[in-house]
Amino acid sequence: MSSRWYISYILVISSFATDLFAQNEFAKKLAEAAFSLTNQKVEYDPTYFSISYPGGDVPADRGVCTDVVIRAYRKLGIDLQKEVHVDMKANFSKYPAKWGLKQPDKNIDHRRVPNLMTFFSRFGTTKKISKEPIDYLPGDIVCWNLGGAITHIGIVSNHKSKDGQRSLIIHNIGQGQVEEDILFEYKIIGHYAFRK
């Protein structure tokens, strides 16, 4: 084995390890950012709001499941309102056509689970859906079908269930921004990791 090949191999491995460490650090910070949201009193409110752009948000004491994800990413400097809107403007046909819109709507598009699923699958890592708790890492994004056409989204926490078997989920399913043991309560339809 030549020394040139060996040095190239070491550089590739080192680069991979550095990137993996950065991804893990980002995911840990995302889970911490999401957990910090549980300290805010938020009422579940699916009302359509006209919000500023970029960096717009619904009133701080209001929100739905997607707002947990949006606010956690925003704490790390990533504006999903802007990211989703820019991509939808350029690639509108790649997004679900469930709402009868003819063009993107910067007020609501990023607040719809199917749109976030499309965005994360396009720009993040689509991860395996399984019944194994070990596959769901802190900072991962998980989406569920609650029945019918009702979808839900949350962030995997750094904290474990009381029995230590599963990571908890930070979400808002009607009781505000909370951390709960619901990973396998509903049918999982999406599992992602996203960092910019």
N, C-alpha and C positions, 0 to 999 in steps of 0.2 A: 504494500500500500504506500503510495507516494505521500510525502509530507504535504504537498499542495492539496490533495484530496482530503487528507485528514483535517487540515485547517478549515477547508470549506465545510466539511461535515460538522465540525465543532461550532462554526459560525451559524450554520443552519439550526442546529440543536439549541444553541444559546438564544438565537432570535425567537425560536418557537417557545422556549421556556419563559423568556421575557414577556412575550405577548400573552401567554397563558396566565402569568402572574398578574399582568395588567387587567385582563378580563376578570379574574377572580377578585381583584381589589375593587374594580368597578361594581361588580355584582354585589359584593358585600356592602359597599356604600349605598347602592340602590335599595337594598333591603333595609338598611338603617334609615335612609331617607323616608321610605314608606312607613316604617314603624313610628317615626317621629310624627307622622300625620295622625296617628291614633290618639294623640294628646289634644287634638282640636275637636271641638264639638261641631259636628256636621250633620245636618238633616238631609235625608235622602230626598232628592228633588229632581225629577227628570224634565223639568220645564225647559223649553227652548229659550235660551238667552242670547241676545245680541251682545257680542263681546269684542273688545279691541283686538287688533292683529298687528304684529305678532305679540306673543306673550299674554294673550287674553285669558281670562279665567271667569268662571261663574262666581257669584258671591261666595266669600270664604266659608260661610256657614251653610252652604248648600253643595250638593254634588251627588254623583252616581258612581258606579264601580269604575268607569273609565277615568273619572276625575282623580281617583287614588293613583292610578298609573301615571297620568299626565302630571300631577303635582309632584310625585316622587322623582320623575325624570327632570322636571323643571328645577328641583333643588340641586341637581347635578349639572345644570346648565344646558339641558336639552329641551327644546321647545317642540313637543309633539304636535301642537297646533300648526306651527309653521312647517315642520317636516312632512306631515301628512298632506297639508294643503298644497305645498310645492309639488309633491309627487302626484297628487290627484289632478292638478292642473295639467301636468304633462302626460299623465297616463290614466285619464278618467275611466276608460273602458276596462281597465284591469281591476277596478274596484267593484264591489257588489252593487247591483242596480236595484236595490230593495225599496228605495224611498221615492222613486219617480222623479229624481232630480235630473236636470239636463247639463248641469255644471257643478263644480265643487261649491261647498258652502263653508267658509272658514269659521263660522260660528258653531257648527255641530259635527262636521265630518270626523274630527279627531275624537269625538265623544261617543262614537258608535263602535261597539265591539267588532263587528265584521270588518270594518275599515282598519282598525288597529291590527287585526289578525292578518289582513292582506299586507299592510305596511311592514309588520314584523317578519312575515315570510319573505318579503322582497329584500329587506335590508338587514335583517338579523339572522340568527341561526334558528332553523326549525329543528326542534329537539324531539326525541322519541316520546310518544305517549305510551305510558305503561301503568301497571298497577303496583309498581315497585317504588316505595318512598325514596329510595336512594337515588332515583333518576331525577328527582326534583330538587334543585340546588337553590340556596338563597340567592335572590335577585332574579330568578327565572320568572317569566310571565306565563300564567296558566289561564286558559279559557275553557268555559263549560257551556253545555246546553242544559238549561234548567227545565226544559220541556217545551215542546212546540217550537216556536221561533224565538224564545227568550234566551238570550246569551248573557254571559257573565265573564268578568275578568278580574284577576288579582295578581299579587306579587308574592312569591315564596319568601317567607321570613327567615331570619337567622335563628329563630326560637323553635323549640320542639314541642310536640304534644305532651300531655302529662305522662303518658306511658313511654315517651322518648322515641317512639317509632316513626313519627312523621314530622316534617316541617309544618309550621303553622302558615296560614295564608292571611295577608293583609288585603282587605277588600271593603266594599260597601254594598251590601245586598239588601239594605233597608234599615239597618240599625246604626248608620253612620260609619265612619272610617274605623274599622276594628281589626283585631288579630284573632283568628279563630282556627279551630281544627276542622277544616272542611275540604281538604285536598281531594278526598275520594267520595264526597257526599253526592256529587253530580257527575254526569258523563263529561269527561274531559275531551274537548274537541280541538285544542291547540296548546302547544307548549313551545316557548321561544326564549331566546336570550338576545338582547339587543343592547349594543353600546355604539356610540358614534365615535 
